[in-house]
Amino acid sequence: MRFLQGGGGEWLSVGVLAQVSDESAASPRVWAGRDPVAAGLALAAFAVLCAVVLSFAPRLIEPDDYAYRASIVAMTQGHFLTLSSAQVNALAAQLPGPGGPGPGGIPQWVQLANGRWISEKDPGYPFLAAPFQALGIIQLAPLFYGALACLGLFFGARRWLGRYGGTAAAGLYCSSGAALLFAWRDYMPTFTDASLIAAGTGALLWALAGEAAPKRRIWAGLLGFLAIEAAVFARYTNIVVLGCAVLAVLAVRWRRPASLPPGALRWWLGSAVLFGVGVAAFDDLVYGGPYASGYRPGEITFSLGAVGPNLRYMPAHLLRAMPTLLLGLVALAWIAARWIRLRRTGGEQASGASRDLAIGSALAASWVSGWGLYATYSWTAAPGLSSLQAVRFYLPAIGAISLLGAWLVIRLVNRLPGRAPLAAVTTAAVVAAMFGLGIWSFNDMRTFRLGPPVPVHCNIGQPHCRVAGPRHGVKGQAPAVQAPGG
């Protein structure tokens, strides 16, 4: 008979449901075989996400939407990196901008020193979205990557938490208002890079916490790193999440070297190193330096002086758009308190508490690293922004938050009397309640409209010539009314 080790250290025959009797057990329930009920509930949560998103026609809201759309369309026309002045004029005439149709309708594009044009945005998302644009199904692009997120979260959380852990994680991920909002905005990269991080986090959790065949774990971990690296290419500040993944793998290698499959460290960290070299080479080729980007020096600023104002303004936006963060915070407190209570007892329960603390700490590091970085972001440190504008910088943490929230849900399910018949119903009820809050938040943010652009005069042909963006605090910068040479 073949055996697998459960999340709390107990050994189970394949296909057998582990029975845990007391509240403080290391793992509530572990299912080592196929489970159509848990998978079906997770699939239903993703179906609700798709139904809500596809119920409303997509709308370009901020200058960022227009900038990314131009890059994606240009890529489908064979312009993979930069455009000449004549090409950018033709593209601008083809794509109506926030100020109306015709040349000058592409905001947030810049002219490089060599005279060619490119979006100032990080370049990765157009590569991920262009195939969908070419097929005429761009609205499905974020949903495709959302499906990958649910897949990674489902298997990673089920490996860690047991039968309905994956259901809870996928459901909580799909239900937040911020996730619904940016899955609806098809030309924005926000939901896509958050989904890639969630998929990669779940894959790494499965590889590190599992007892599968070594080759399967190596490949799952490698796919996890590749997903997070793709998210970094879409938004360079996601590098902090990749750094946390590297540190987590190194910590496992230091504390439990025998638990890693042979060669895993070489493959996983080698992938991160090659990615870093590749991005530096790309930036040097396109922008003229390994650390350069489309943004001018000083245009994007981070400052410790922004922390105080962000702490005043951002919590209300985040609670409104991602109430799941409360479940994540409670889960972290419970994990820490449980470890403190059980650390001296020894045995299976203490081992499970230590395991939860290690995983919870890694997830918290991924969460806090991104939010801590953007707590110093100067642009959000001002009153007047809407939740629609402000929360997108914080969405990449939603995968880690959902995994922590799933831990809390499963712990609560484990405390119920007669758990077997109530586990599915309770998990579904929690996810449904979060969907209720999320859909309300989504509809409220979706109907927000920015003010008209504020025109300023600039000299045609001057590099980085722009007009100011819409009112209400949006940092919309656009190129000149007509690109030079047109």
CORJO-V240381 format. One record per residue. N is the residue number from 0. D_CENTER is the distance of its C-alpha to the mean C-alpha in Angstrom with 1 decimal. Layout:
n=<N	N>
d_center=<D_CENTER	D_CENTER>
This chain:
n=<0	1	2	3	4	5	6	7	8	9	10	11	12	13	14	15	16	17	18	19	20	21	22	23	24	25	26	27	28	29	30	31	32	33	34	35	36	37	38	39	40	41	42	43	44	45	46	47	48	49	50	51	52	53	54	55	56	57	58	59	60	61	62	63	64	65	66	67	68	69	70	71	72	73	74	75	76	77	78	79	80	81	82	83	84	85	86	87	88	89	90	91	92	93	94	95	96	97	98	99	100	101	102	103	104	105	106	107	108	109	110	111	112	113	114	115	116	117	118	119	120	121	122	123	124	125	126	127	128	129	130	131	132	133	134	135	136	137	138	139	140	141	142	143	144	145	146	147	148	149	150	151	152	153	154	155	156	157	158	159	160	161	162	163	164	165	166	167	168	169	170	171	172	173	174	175	176	177	178	179	180	181	182	183	184	185	186	187	188	189	190	191	192	193	194	195	196	197	198	199	200	201	202	203	204	205	206	207	208	209	210	211	212	213	214	215	216	217	218	219	220	221	222	223	224	225	226	227	228	229	230	231	232	233	234	235	236	237	238	239	240	241	242	243	244	245	246	247	248	249	250	251	252	253	254	255	256	257	258	259	260	261	262	263	264	265	266	267	268	269	270	271	272	273	274	275	276	277	278	279	280	281	282	283	284	285	286	287	288	289	290	291	292	293	294	295	296	297	298	299	300	301	302	303	304	305	306	307	308	309	310	311	312	313	314	315	316	317	318	319	320	321	322	323	324	325	326	327	328	329	330	331	332	333	334	335	336	337	338	339	340	341	342	343	344	345	346	347	348	349	350	351	352	353	354	355	356	357	358	359	360	361	362	363	364	365	366	367	368	369	370	371	372	373	374	375	376	377	378	379	380	381	382	383	384	385	386	387	388	389	390	391	392	393	394	395	396	397	398	399	400	401	402	403	404	405	406	407	408	409	410	411	412	413	414	415	416	417	418	419	420	421	422	423	424	425	426	427	428	429	430	431	432	433	434	435	436	437	438	439	440	441	442	443	444	445	446	447	448	449	450	451	452	453	454	455	456	457	458	459	460	461	462	463	464	465	466	467	468	469	470	471	472	473	474	475	476	477	478	479	480	481	482	483	484	485>
d_center=<39.8	36.3	34.3	30.7	29.9	28.1	25.5	28.4	30.5	32.8	33.8	33.6	35.2	32.9	32.6	33.9	32.2	32.6	34.4	33.7	36.2	35.4	32.7	31.9	31.3	28.7	26.8	27.5	27.9	27.1	27.4	27.9	28.7	27.5	26.7	26.7	26.4	23.2	21.6	23.2	21.7	18.1	19.0	20.5	17.4	15.6	18.8	18.9	15.5	17.0	20.3	19.2	17.2	20.1	22.7	22.4	23.0	20.2	21.2	20.6	20.3	19.7	21.0	17.6	17.7	21.2	20.4	17.7	20.0	22.8	21.1	20.1	23.6	25.2	23.6	25.0	28.3	28.3	27.3	24.5	24.7	27.1	29.6	33.2	34.5	36.1	32.9	30.8	33.7	33.7	30.0	30.3	33.3	31.4	28.4	29.2	27.5	27.1	30.7	32.1	32.8	34.3	33.8	31.8	29.2	26.2	24.7	22.9	24.6	26.8	29.8	29.9	33.0	34.2	34.3	31.5	28.6	24.8	21.8	20.9	17.2	15.4	16.7	14.1	12.8	16.5	17.0	14.4	15.6	19.3	20.5	19.5	21.3	24.2	24.5	24.4	21.4	18.7	17.7	16.7	14.3	11.1	12.7	13.4	9.9	9.3	12.4	11.2	8.5	11.5	13.7	12.2	11.7	15.2	17.0	15.5	16.2	19.5	20.6	20.1	21.1	23.4	24.1	22.0	19.2	17.1	18.1	17.1	13.6	12.9	14.9	13.2	9.7	11.6	13.9	12.4	13.8	10.9	9.1	12.6	13.2	10.6	11.2	14.8	14.6	14.9	15.5	12.5	9.6	7.1	6.2	6.7	4.8	1.3	4.4	5.9	4.7	5.6	8.5	9.5	9.7	11.7	13.8	14.7	15.6	17.8	19.4	20.1	21.2	23.0	26.6	26.3	28.2	27.4	26.7	24.2	22.4	22.5	21.1	18.3	17.4	17.8	15.5	12.9	13.6	13.8	10.3	8.9	11.7	10.9	7.6	10.1	12.6	10.6	10.2	12.6	11.7	8.9	12.2	12.4	9.8	11.9	14.9	14.1	13.9	17.2	18.8	18.0	19.7	22.5	23.0	23.5	25.8	27.8	28.2	28.5	29.2	30.8	27.7	25.9	27.2	29.5	27.9	24.3	24.0	25.5	23.2	19.9	20.8	22.7	19.7	17.9	21.3	21.8	18.5	19.4	22.8	21.7	19.5	22.5	24.9	22.9	22.9	26.5	27.5	25.9	25.8	28.8	27.4	24.9	23.2	23.7	21.5	22.3	22.3	25.7	26.4	25.9	24.0	20.7	21.9	20.7	23.5	24.3	26.4	23.3	22.3	25.0	24.4	20.6	21.5	23.9	21.8	18.2	18.7	20.2	17.4	14.7	17.1	17.8	14.3	12.7	15.9	14.2	14.0	17.8	17.6	15.5	18.1	20.9	19.7	19.6	23.1	24.5	23.3	25.0	28.0	28.5	28.5	31.0	33.2	33.2	33.1	37.0	37.7	36.8	36.4	33.7	32.3	31.9	30.3	27.7	27.1	26.7	24.3	22.1	22.4	21.3	18.2	17.5	18.1	15.7	12.8	14.2	14.4	10.8	10.3	13.4	13.1	10.4	12.1	15.4	15.0	14.3	17.1	19.3	18.2	21.5	20.6	19.1	22.1	24.4	25.4	25.2	21.5	20.3	17.2	16.1	16.4	15.2	12.0	9.7	9.7	8.6	5.8	3.1	5.8	6.1	6.2	8.8	10.4	10.9	12.6	14.7	15.6	16.6	18.9	20.6	21.1	22.7	24.8	26.1	26.8	28.7	31.0	32.2	35.7	36.0	32.4	32.6	33.3	31.0	27.8	26.5	27.7	26.3	22.8	23.0	24.4	21.7	19.0	21.4	21.9	18.3	18.3	21.3	19.8	16.6	18.9	21.2	18.5	17.2	20.8	21.6	19.0	19.5	23.2	22.8	24.5	24.8	28.3	30.0	29.6	32.0	34.1	35.4	37.8	37.3	39.2	38.4	37.7	36.4	33.2	30.3	32.4	30.3	30.7	29.1	26.3	26.6	27.8	25.9	24.2	22.1	22.3	23.2	25.2	26.8	29.2	32.9	34.6	35.5	34.4	37.3	39.6	38.9>
